[in-house]
Amino acid sequence: MTATNTTVAPFPAGCTAVRGPLLHFIAEPGLNAPDPSAHEYHADGLLVVAEGRVLANGAAAELLPRLPAGTEVEQYPDSLIIPGMIDTHVHMPQLAVLASYGTQLLEWLETYTFPTEARFADAAWAADQSQLFLDLLLTHGTTSALVFSTSHKVAAEALFSAAEGYNMAITSGKVMMDCHAPDGVRDETEASYQESRELIERWHGQGRQRYAVTPRFAATSTAQQLTYAGQLLAEYPDVLMQTHWAENHAEIAWIKELFPERSSYLDVYDHFGLLGARSVLAHGIHIDDGDRARLAETGTRIAFCPTSNTFLGSGLFDLASARAADVEVGLATDVGGGTSLSMLATMAEAYKVCQLRGQSLNPFQAFYMATLGNARVLHQDDSTGNLAPGKYADFLILDRSASPALRLKHEPERALQAMLFDLMILGDDRAIRRTYIAGQCRYDRDSVKGAALNACISG
């Protein structure tokens, strides 16, 4: 009988390794009592990376012997290694309107958003702001996102170019908005379609960049422009689509006036061919069971934006009903209506919204939504969302005692659920110790790594 060789092959020369408590998800845990088989956790874990991809993750004791002699191992015993967080709805040009006082949705757009977005016709301004936006995402632990740009082609170009420079997975698109918007942000119907096509041809699938057809919302597009948006999805079936939906009572009433022939707000998008598994509708607060059934039937996803929904007084999203109806739901910051780029802060607000709804959001589900769940919503879970071998090495080092409040709760042997809940409720950008994109450290809290961020801080 021939003996079986059980020796495990060593890792290749040039690999790198990070050691510390390590968590990632392989399935959805569930809103209430979490399924323990949905995650993998190693109290003393090791993440091995080569050429921007994950080679292995697991118990340090099992993987350390496979490292080549002399491999330097970064040590973070009191931190937590997790996949990079993903944002399913955020506005690049709205950094300046973050935390603007005193209005609800429609007035907020007219007062703050449109004047701010008009500046992005300037290519130099768009380039500077795109770089700053990405650097700020990295400081908050966000490694990829579905992003609204503006109605200016140069702004979309600037964002894609900056993201390509970081090898960062960004999905975005030029906003389509040909009516009910002021000069400076309103585009022209035919030109909007042509520019969108040009951007798709140039950027979709270029490195890690992907395109999303982006009508702002039904009120700011004519029927012809919505027809063009549907045509783009038919012409390029692997692009995404993003828009806003059912966020505010006044918005919903306005859509009813503008499209009296349609049976509902959702039916407007359905009529123009904008629903489908690659479509992400932000908000979806004021909806019914019929809407949820149609979303599930078409595979259309919702981006749950808790901080903007409460800040703008829009309402409380019904997460439990959406998931019970098999609607895929992502978690999103929605800056600048949202009040923080931090997905940790967004998890905390989502928890509070669920509490006010009489629902539960356990921390396992929250961290799943911010990582693998959001990757699935955006159809990028083949390359991001967890630390499975072969995926891009987009990951974070979370500091479990980054603030006085977190230090108060910190115990070396604290149970995982309690540790996650502490980070989720008390954590913010201070908890992001390091952010890696494709194995490269792109943000180091202790050295403030990031050129545009340094420029912003220095004045």
Phi, psi and omega in degrees: 000129182275131180290141178277133179277111182260008180294131180271134183297143177288158176287154184288156174300145179092355177287161176236162184215144177234131184241137177161179174305134188225131182225135166207168186249146176241355179199172178281127182287327185104152187289323189261257177283112186288145176283116183294341180278358183279346181230160172240128182227132177235114181300328172233088187255169176221133175247122182249131188231141172212135177052041174081359183241156175286126172272317183197155167219150180164198180292133182301321182300329181276328187264331182305319180297345181270353180286142175299149179304135178088358179296125178282131181248118174289135186246125178224066187293335182255016180247196177216125176268124178222164173298156174300145180276153187235136181250126184266002175192112180205150184251112178303316187279003188256018177302321185288342180259004176306130177062040176275136195279139148088017180224164171261184198309299190294318177293324179298319177299313183291321187281317189248310193289306185298316177299323179292317183290336180299333182294342187280005168290340178277116185298322181293317177297316179299321180294314179298315183290326177297316179296316179298317180302312180295319178298321178291323173304315183295322178295336180262005175084015178264121185255346173203162187196157167262117197236134167278132169264219174238187180280003182263128180302321182296331180289318176296318177302316183297317180295313179299318181296316179295319180294322178297324179296332178264358187055042187255136183279102179239133173247125185205180178190160174291130179292134176260120189200090188251010177203164178051042177211151185283165172305145180102333176234343179283133178255180179255140191305305184292317181295324179298317178296313182295317179295322177298317178299317180297320179293321177298312181298325183278320194244335184292119183083006176278107187061235180261009182275143175223157183255145172234122171298131196225071166291132186301301167196170192302329184291335184256018174228136173289167176302323179296319180292321176296325175298317178297321179299316176296325179294320177299319179295324178289322181287328183231079190292349179260004172281166175261173174225135178226143176198184177250154185199132169051048182268324194217142184299318180295321176300314182297318178296322179295317178299322179297322178291320185284330183232064185295339182281348181265146186284339181197169176301314179298325181295333175301308180294322179298316182301323184267011175074031185258001176265150179160175186293343180256015181253134179238116180258119180283134172094273180059046184278307189263078185226172182233182183296327177296319176299314182297321179296320180290322175301313181296320181297321183269347183083006181295141184254158175246140169260114180277119187241075191295323184288324178286324181297324178277319182297318180271003178068029186282323181144183185247116181293141181263086184293317184298318180293323178296313181291325177297331178271007180065032172272128177288132184233127173259165178251139188212150179276326184053033169299136009269354170295322172290157190255003178201143172280355183282123174290336174296311177298325178293319175301317181299317180291324176298319177301316182292320177300316178297320177301316180292338176272358184074026182244174181238142172227099181284156185296333176297315179295321181297314179292326174299313182300321183285348183239265184296322180300313179292327175298321178292319178302322183266010178057040176233018181287354173284344184230345180217179172106328172214187187252033178291144178306137180098339180279161176301141180276067172266110184208169184233153164251112179266131177273112185285353178228045188285340183227164178305320180294317178293322178298324179298325182271346189288128172225138183306323184254026182298137180301147185302315181299318179294320178300314180295320181294321176302311181296322183290320184270324185255348185278158174204202184297339178295336181282349180275102181279316179212146176233128181244137173241121181048045176082353180260131176289113181257347174213127176234110184306322187282345176240001182047065183279121180148112190298310183293325179294318177301318180297320179296316182294322184280357174114000000 
